[in-house]
Amino acid sequence: ATTEIYTLSLHDALPICTLTALLLGISGYLPGLAGSMAQALVIIILVGMALFYTARAFTLSPDHFVERHGLLLLIVFGESVISIGISLSAGGMVTGLIEAGLSLAIIIALWSAYFAGDDRRAERRLSDLAPAERGRAALIAYWFGFLVMIGGVLCLSVGLKEHFWPEAGDADLSFWL
């Protein structure tokens, strides 16, 4: 069975995107499970739109697109380093420096894993596609892929914070909104 792709015009997408943004905003005020279910519904809507609809007349420059996503990942890695520095200031000096050094080694390994040629290979693959196919391939590869990568770095950062600074207490997840 093949997945049928529908063309979504701006006229069609605007109400869906507006309602999804409102639902996301409202979810921050809903208590407990209701807020989580509203956020899950937002994710389902966005993933569904990404998988089953395609935009018309969307042009993508592979080199610019890949470069911008690499810069986004650099910002995420930088925020993790800042998190380590803040957590380090709360702990003991010797063990804190050892732990910070090991944490930085993990972040450097992640950075070099991504920037060791994967970005250039992705750029070449996108360039090899027909211009009409680039937008959809970039959306699926980068949107879903970057959600996983950024989520992983975020989990690493939170784990390091919990390890370095356990007396900080439980994380308040309201910062997502």
Secondary structure as UniProt FT lines:
FT   STRAND          6..8
FT   HELIX           10..27
FT   TURN            28..29
FT   HELIX           32..52
FT   STRAND          53..55
FT   HELIX           62..88
FT   TURN            89..90
FT   HELIX           93..115
FT   TURN            116..117
FT   HELIX           118..128
FT   HELIX           131..138
FT   HELIX           139..144
FT   HELIX           145..164
FT   HELIX           166..168
FT   HELIX           173..176
//
